[in-house]
């Protein structure tokens, strides 16, 4: 493990590829909020007035848009590349978890070459799988998934080839293979892996500040209610709505407008979860399986020659408070009683 967080060289094009649910939204919000100050420190924000250039990145990765949304355009990506090239000797930073969805070595290689292979530096942020899984499941539900959490875990962890119903999950979150793909394209010396420690709330911000040569405390977390995770009850309500939507053969464009950009956003912006709301709980067998995979991935990443910041052992750890466990157990007991 390395802890040296040396500032990147001038003119570096820092590409933060996520993956999903590893602090990307927090970093994007902080960088976007500070975008007018970045230039004073030799840092360029090429995304302009956009917090997250999702459509441009989806186009770069040859991926479709979200269900019901218009497809991304290659022109959006090429405009972003042009703004990066125009930055001169300033350090550019692009952050998008959707870079992790680049389909294969050819797609990854094309992105690296377009941005300038000799100038690119890849940044990967990682968290334990057991913390990622519930967040990813509810995110998939927000995009139309109808499968319950425990059944989804069975498919992801126990039913080979572990691709249904969401083949993107392991493409993003088999983290050793993700790092390997990008290291092949950019070279391991141009890849930094940051293991996020959830106990240190400001740690990821400070890491970005060090890498970019920014003053301490310049990057601050910006509250984003629109990106909060759904509670178990909210996700179950949405999952049942998805079943009705599919059962009535309604068009995907209507789902995008009325559900994802309508009901879901309204719920996130007007409802604030309390301590009494039950979070999505992962069964112990899945936690243990995720810890095993996490340990294996950490070991493989350690052999790749990339720089690792933080403690790789955290990738095989998941801590659930006894209070949260009691709430989950109590919720399940109430469900059984209601059924009876």
C-alpha positions, 0 to 999 in steps of 0.5 A: 500500500502507498500513501504518497499523494503527490500532485500530478504534473502540469497538463495532466488530463485526470480521468476519474472513472468511478465506478458507480457508488464510490463517491463520484457524485460528491466529487462531481458536486464539489468540483462543479461548485468550485469550478470558478476557483479552479483556474486560479490553481492551474486546474481546468473544468472542461465540462463547463456548466455541467456537473456531470457530462454523462451524455458525452461519456455515454457516447464515448463508451458507445453506450445507450442513454438511460431507459426512455431518454434520447440517445447520446451523440458523438458530437457531445463527446468530441466537444468535451475532448476539444475543450480538454485539448484547449486547456494547454498546460493546465490540469484538466479533470473529468469525472464520470462513473460511466467511464467504467461502462466502456465495453472492452479494450478497444473502447477504453483505448480509444478514449485514452488515445483521444484524450492524449495517452501521454497526458492521461492519468486514470483515477479509480475510486473503490469501496467494499462490494457489500456497501455498493450492492444495495445502492446499485440494486436500488439504482437499477430499480430506478431504471425499471428493474422489477426483481427483489433485492435478495433474488437479485443477490442470488443472481449476482452471487450464486447463479452463473454466469452472474449476468442476469438481470444486470450484466453491467454490475460485474462489468463495473464492479469486478474492480480488478478487471476494471483497473486492469482494462484501463492500466492496459490502455494507459499504462500502470504508471498512469493509474491511481486507485483510491480506496475510500474509507467511509469513516473519513468523510472528507478523505476523498476531497482531500485526496483530490485536492492533493492530486490537483494541487488545490488548497486544503478545504477548497473542495466541499461536499454539496448536499444533493437530495436528488441523488440520495439513496432510496429507503427500502420502503421507497424502493419496494414501492417503486419496484411494484410500480415498475411491475405495473408499468411493464405489465401494461406495456407502456412506452419507455419514454413515458417511464423516463418522464413520469417515473424516473424524472417525475415521481422519483425526483419528487420523492427524493426532493420532498421526502427526507428519510428519518432514523426510523426508516429501514435501509436496504439490508444485505443478508449475511451470506451475501456480505460474506461472499462480497468480502471474499470477492473483495479480498481477491480483487484487492490482492490482484490489484496489488500485483498490477503495478498501479499506485494504491492510496488507502487501505486495500483491506477495506475492500473486504470489510463491511460493518453494519451497526447492531441498531441497523440490524435490529431495524432490518430484523424487526421489519422482516418480522412485521412483514411475516406477521402481516402475511399471516 
